[in-house]
Amino acid sequence: MQMKNNFRQKLHLEPSNGWLNDPNGLCFFNGEYHVYFQYSPDSAEGIGRKCWGHWCSPDLLKWRFTGTVLLPDTPEDRSGVYSGCGFVKADTLYLFYTGNVREEGNHDYITSGRGANVILVTTKDGHNMSPKKVLLRNADYPDYCSCHVRDPKVWEENGRYHMVLGARTLAAKGCVLYYISDDLENWTYDRTIFGEDESYMWECPDAFTLGGISFLSVSPQGVPHEKYVFQNVYSSGYFTIGKDGDPENYREWDKGFDFYAPQSFDAPDGRKLFIGWEGIGDIPYSNPTTALGWQHCLTLPRELSVNDKGNICQTPVRELERLRIDGTAVNNGAAVSAELPFEFVGKCIGNFSIKLSGVMTLKYEDGEFSMTFVSESAGSGRTVRYAKLAECTDIRIIADTASAEIYLNGGETVLSSRMYPEDTQITLNSEGVEGILYRLGWIEVITDE
């Protein structure tokens, strides 16, 4: 029997109420994964207090929400606890974030009127926090920076601690600031990396090494939109860092409608994991859950790897395969009906088309992949997104009750999007694709509140 969709998801982490955006402080600590996130508990529109919420999990499948763990309650973060990171050392988790301050008066809040403070708290259990300590203020940044400096990411390399911060210069140029420390508290400016793009701000930087290659992830704002790249209001992508330390070969993380501010972290078995915000700011479309009291979700946790072209591939974490209940063969030209959530894993035979009834059409033809919503209601204003591909050999779709993540060519190209089908019973029609459709169980989420 078909059921009306209430848009509560079964695989994706989302707030019970209020607004969610950037993932923060991602780490494995004290035997659990910790996922903090930007949280406005007072409003589904993001109005009111800007806080950090917190989930933890032993296995990426069973999650516990411990509540709002960081609030804007000091002079240095009174206008918002903004994004940041987690760094594990011995029995302590160090959490770095940006304390946002908006001064009263006649300011543009770009060149004046905004305080951007790097603040540190520590915790022994992931949710009870130490007093806050301010590490960096506006005066500690290069004099060519505007008041927009934020989103610290910290790591250890060659016996020293390193931090990157996203920034906007007074000349409206996006950049990343590098700092160095010997003790995680006293930081010294090292250098700045500027891009060659037309962005005015680089948010949420993340520096990491994968497959022996150094990468820098950023979320640039202000890049001109094109058909196959920078299709969204804001972009997210990564550079390869060359031997001279300069960024090269920018590639977008995700071509879908809803993806921003991703962050990487390490699993205890050595995997590089990755979570993004399955949403974006200042969108020209909408999310009907807002009227129901909540908005946005995080992406599925993903594993990162590097292929033989030096490009990063993303695949859903292998733990999610434990949610597979059974599989149904989908032959070329077949139509199979399934209840959300489900997963489809297919091999592509040249050009192809996959239709998810009442929701979207996925099509590859002569080097162009497209994801097209079939109605205004299903996309809630979302229309079409494109990817340019020399070939498309395989596709993997994970469809939740209100989102879809599509992985092409082993995850070298990914498209993530919210979707709002009227019912949870979906028919998948395939032409030029053969594969298996799996019914999926649900992740478990409990709350301490």
N, C-alpha and C positions, 0 to 999 in steps of 0.2 A: 504494500500500500504506500502510495506517495505521501510524503510529509511536507508540510510547509517549512521553509527554512527560517530559523530564528537568528542565523548568522553567528551563533556561538561556535567557535572552531574546536576541532578535536585533536589537532596536531600542533598548532601554533600557540605560542605564549601570548596572551593578551590580558589587559587589565579587567578586573570585574567591574570597575567603574573608572571614569576619568579618561585622561589622555596619556598615551604612551608615545615616546619617540626614541631617541638614540639608545642603543645598548651601551652599557658602561661597565668598567671594572671586571671584564670577563676573565675568569681564571679557574684553575683547579686547586683547591685549598682544603686541608683537613679532611681529605677523603670525599669531597663533594665538588661538583661544578657550581660556580656562583655566577649568576647573571643579574647585574644591576641594570637599571634603565631609567631614563628621564621620565618623570612621572608628575602629572598635574592631577592630583586626586579630586580636586574641587570642581572640575569641569571637563566635559568631553571635548570642548573646543580649545583646551589648553590654557584657559584663563585661571588666574589665581596662583597659588604657591607652585614653584618649580622645585621638585624634590628628586630623590632617588628612591625607587622601589627595589625590592630584592626577591629573587627566586633562587633556590638551591636544589641540587639533584645529585643522587649517587650515580646515575646511569644515563642521563639525558632523556629519560622516559617518565620517571616519577618525579614530580616537582612539588616544592613546598614554597608558598609565598609567605615570607616573614614580615611583610608590611613595609611601611615607609621608614627607611633607615637613616636618611640624611634630609634635613629640613633647612630652609633658609632662615637661620636663627641667630646669626652673628652680624655685626656691622660689615664684615668683609664678604658676605654672601647673601645679604638681605634681599636682593632682587632675584635670586635664583641659584640653586645648586645645579650648575651646568655640567657638561660632559667631562669624562675623565676615564681613568684606567685603574687596574689593579696590578700589584707586583707582590709576589710571594717571596718572603725571606724567612727561613727557619719556621718558627711557629706563629709568625705574624703576617697578616695581610695588610699591605700599605695601599691605601686608596688615595689617588690624586685627582683633583677635579678643579674646575674653574668656578670661583665664586664671583657671581655677577652683581655689580652695583650700578644702579642708575641714580645719578645725582639730580636734585631738583634744580630748575632753572631753564634758561634758554639755551639748550644744547641740541646738536644734531646726533649725539650719541655715537658718532663715528670718529670725529676729531676731538671731541670734548664730551664730558658728562658721564663717561662710563668707566668703571673700575673693573679690571680683569685680573683677578687674583688667583694664583695657583695655590691651592690649599691641600694639606695632607691630614688624613685621619688614619688611625690604625685600628685593627680589630683582631681578636683572638678566635672569634666564632663566626664571623661573617656578618653579624647584624647588630651587635653591641659595639658602639664606636667610642674611640678616645676623644678627648678635646681636640678642637681644630687648631692647626698651626699654619699660618700664612708663610709660604716659601718665596713667592715672587709677586711683585706688584707692577703696575704700569711703568714705573721708573726703572725697572730691571730689564726692560725690553729695548731693542735698538731704537734710536730716536726717529727713524724713518717709519716706525710702526704707528698705525692708528690705535684707537682704543679697542679694536677688535683683535684680541689675542686670546686663544682658548684651546681647550680639549687636549690636555697633556696625555702623552703615552710614554711609558717608562720601560726600559729593558736594561739588562746587564750584558756587557760585551767587553772582552779583553780586560777583565778585572775592574772595570769602572761602570758607573751607572749613566745612562743616557736618557734624555727626554726630548721629544719633539712637541712643538706647539703650532697650531694653525694660526695664520695671521693675515691681516689686510694692511698694506702700507698706506701712508698718507696720499700716495699717488694712485690709490685704488688698484693695487697689484697684489695678487695672491702669492703667498710664500709660506715656507715652513722654517721655524726657528729651532736650532739645535742647542741643547744645554748638556753639561757634563757635571757629575758629582762623584765624590768618594764616599758619601755617607747617606744619600737619599734625602738630605735636608738642605744642604748648602750647594746651590747650583750656580755654575759659571757659564755665561754665554760662549758658544763655540763658533757657529757659522749660520748662514741662511741659505736656503735653496729657493731660487725663483724659477717659475715655469716660463714657458714661451707662449702659453695660451693667453686668451683675453679675459681670464677670470679676475674678479676683484677681491676674492676671498677664498682661501683654502681652509676648509674645516676638517675636523676629525682625522688628523694625520696618524699614520701607523707605519712604523718601520720594522721590517722583519726579514729574515733570511729563510729561503725555502729552496731545496735542491741545490744548495751551494750558490744561489743567486740572491743578491740583495734587492729588496723591493721597497718602494715607498707608496703607500696608499693615501689618497686625499679625496676630499669631496669639494670640488671647485664650484663656486657660484659665479654666474655671469658669463658663461661661455655661450657664444651664439649657437642657436639650434640648427641642426641639419637633419636630413631624412634618416640617415643610418646611425648618426652619433649625436650625443647631447640632445636627445629628443625630449627629455624631461625638463622641468623648471630648473632643477639642479642636477649635477652629475656626480657620480662616484666612480673612481678608477684607480689604477696603479701604474707606477713607472718602474722600469728596471733602472737600478742605479749602476752606472758605468764605473770603470776603474778610476776615473778622475773625480768621482763623487757626484757627477751631474745626472739629473733624471733624463731617461730616454724612453721612447716607445710607449706613450700613454695608451692604455686599453681600459675600456669601461668594464666594471664588474658585472653590470646587469643592464639589459636592454628593455626591461619591462617598465610598467607604469609606476611601480611602488618599490623603490629601493633607495636607501641613503644611509650614510654614516656607519659603515661597517667597521667591525673590529675583530682582529685575530687574537688567538690565545692558544696555549699548548695543552694537549691532553697528557695524562700521565704515561701513556704508551708511546709518546713521541709524535703523534699526529698534530698537524697544525689545523686548528678548528677556526670557525669563522661564523659570525652572526651579524646580520644587518637589520636595520629598521625597515619593515615592509610597509613603508609609507613615505611621505615626503612633504616638506612644508610648502605653503603658498600654492597649493594645487588648484588647477582650473576645473577639477572634477570633485566628487564628494564621496562620503562614506555614510550610508544610511544608518549605521550603528550609532552615530552621534545622537540621533533622536531617541535611542534606546539607553543612552547613558554612558557609552564608552566609545573609544576610537583608537584604531591602529593595533598592530601586532608586530612581533619580531619574525624574521625569517626562520625557517628550519635551520638548526645547526648544520654546518657544512664542513666537509674535509677539503683541504687545499692540497694540490699537487702540481708539479710542473711537467708539461709534456715535452716532446722532443723538439718543439719549435721555441721553447723558452717561455711559453705562455702558461698562465695559471689556469688550472681546471678546478671547478667546484662540483662536489657531489654531496648529496645528503649523507649525514653521518650513518655509518653502517648499522648503528644501534636501531635505527628506524626500520630496518628490514625485519626485526623481531615482531613488528606490528602486522606483518603480512599474515592474512588468515588463509586464503586460498588463491589460486591463480586460474584464470580462464584464458585459453588461447584466443587470440584475435587475428583472424586471417585477413589477407588483403581483400578489401571490399566488404568486410563484415561489419555488423552493428551489434554492439554488446551494451546492455544496460547494467548500471551499478549504482549503489548507494554511496554518497559521499560520507567519509573520505575514501579515495582510492588512488592507486598508483598504476601507471601504464609504462611499460618498458618495451620499446620497439626498435626494430631495424628498418631503415628506410630504403626504398627501392627507387632511386632517382627522385623525380618530382613526386610530391605527396600532398594529401589533405587530410586533416583530422578535424572532425566536427564534434564539439561537446554541446549537446542539444540545449537550446535556449540560452547558451552562454557565449561561446566563442568558436572561431574557426582558426586553426593553425595550418599554415600552408607554406610549402617550399616549392618554388618554381624558378628555374634558370638562375640560380645564385642569390635569390631573395627569399628570406623567411619573413612571414608576417603573422602577427597575432591580432585578430580582429574581433571585437565584441559585436554580437549580432543584434543587440538592442540597447537602448538608452538605459533601461532599468538594470540589465545584467552588468553593465560596466559602470553604472552611476556616473555617466559622463565620459568615461574612458572610451576611446575609439580604436585606434590601430597603432601598433609599434612594429618596427622593422629591424632586421639584422641582415647584413651582407655576408654571405658565406660562399666559399668556393664550392663546397659540397656539404651535404648533410647526411651523415651515415647512420645516425642513431638519435633517438629522442627518449626522454624520460619525463613523465608528467606526474607530479604529486598534487592532487586536487583535494583541498579541504573544503569545508562548508562555505567559506567566504574568501578563499584565495587559491591561486594556482602558481606553482613553480615549475618552469619548463627548462630542462637541461638538454642542450644539443651538443653533439660531437664530444661525448665524454665529459660534458660540463665546461668545455672551452667557451661556450656562449650560453648565457642564462637569461631568462626573462621571468621576472616575478611580478605578480599583479594581484590586487584584491579583485574579487568578483562577487556578484550578488544574485545567484540564481534563485528563482522563486521556490523551487523544490530541491530536495536533496537527492532525488532519483535522476540520474543523468544517463543519456545514451551516447556512447562513443561510436562514431562512424569513421572508418578508416579507408583511405584509398592510397595505395602505394606504401603501406606500412604493415608489417607483421610483428606481433609481439604477444605479451602476456599482460592481462589486467588483473591486479590484485585488489581484493577488498582489504581494508586496513582497520586495525583496532585503534584505540585512542590512547594518547598520553594521559597520565593521571596528574591532576593539579589539586592540591589541598592548600588551605590557608590557615595561618596561625591567628589571624585577626577575627 
